Amino acid sequence: MVESIKKHEAEVVIPSKSNRTTARIIDQNLYKDRNKVERFFLKSKQYRAVATRYDKKAACYLAVVQLACIMCWLK
């Protein structure tokens, strides 16, 4: 997994396991931002129309995603 990330010239922000002999050095601020984004996507997928993509047209699906984002931000 890490090799494929490095192959795309991206930075690895996932910390290594605690039982690993050599710990991977990561940027804690990037990890916190990544975690916030992941949690936001999980919250937005709580809306059934976003998770299952009922809408056929891209414009309608975008509107549903935007509405779900607004609902997440208002909570």
Buried (B, 14 or more C-beta within 10 A) or exposed (E): EEEEEEEEEEEBBEEBEEEEEEEEEBEEEEBEEBEEEEEEEEBBEEBEBBEEEEBEEEEEBEEBBEBBBEEBEEE
